[in-house]
């Protein structure tokens, strides 16, 4: 049995910052995440992508931000259970919870904080026969974890949103050849990214196939080619490739959290915006997984929610105990 003050479901940036805020109030945190490493979406989906809206950082790579948050939390000695998913939440007595993972690990906590982003993500896959045959390192990937893995390779990217556009732009100077396949003539991404992709196509740095759909994947032990059909002419062409990256977005699912007895609205947990508490006393939800009036799904908003949640959790764990606000600029971190 793992015992802690606060059990945090999720280990993304908002969860990591919650460790720091709780630590300032002398509360220990244990984080549980289904992914094998901390960082959530930032580490799993776009570790090398720059982020521009973190205060004090004109630009910071996603993984760099995660690394900084981990370092910031270190003085408060957090513990982790990674690669496991919380399956059940059980209230014991008035102020304790028992959480059990799919691997049987049990965590006893006074407060539970759900910071699971948008829940468990599954890639939206194109309807192409035998696509799964080339997954798991055999040529088909649904996210870019290490751009260097595509250096001097032939790549086909499919999609028309920001992710497909951004990675096409980023990998244009790394891959040997990039073909971007999109089923429409217009894109869903930002105008600036669209213009950059169109310019790359005009300069001959990428191949751009609009009004086109993937129809087939072929190969032996690994992927060798994909077939693409022109939706106007109905003509099909085969493209030799080392890698296919379909980027049609991710489908979030709450998973077992749906069975915890929380108030759910459109795959998000309803909270009180005063302290981000849920309908279950002692259970909070912060970050993208919660919903309230005027909610903004931004990392910096999640940081704010983590701070207010921590002060409310302190009062829940220590009823009647007065806390005097201290500032890190005066006392430093080691004094907390």
Secondary structure, 3 states (H helix, E strand, C coil): CEEEEEEEECCCHHHHHHHHHHHHCCCCEEEEECCCCCCHHHHHCCCCCEECCECCECCEEHHHHHHHHHHHHHHHCCEEEECCCEEEEEEECCCEEEEEECCCCEEEEEEEEECCCCCEEEECCCCCCCHHHHCCCCCEECCCCCHHHHCCCEEEEECCCHHHHHHHHHHCCCCCEEEEECCCCCCCCCHHHHHHHHHHHHCCCCEEECCEEEEEEEECCCEEEEEEEECCCCCEEEEECCEEEECCCEEEECHHHHHCCCCEECCEEECECCCCECCCCCEEECHHHEECCCCCCCHHHHHHHHHHHHHHHHHHHCCCCCCCCCCHHHHCCCCC
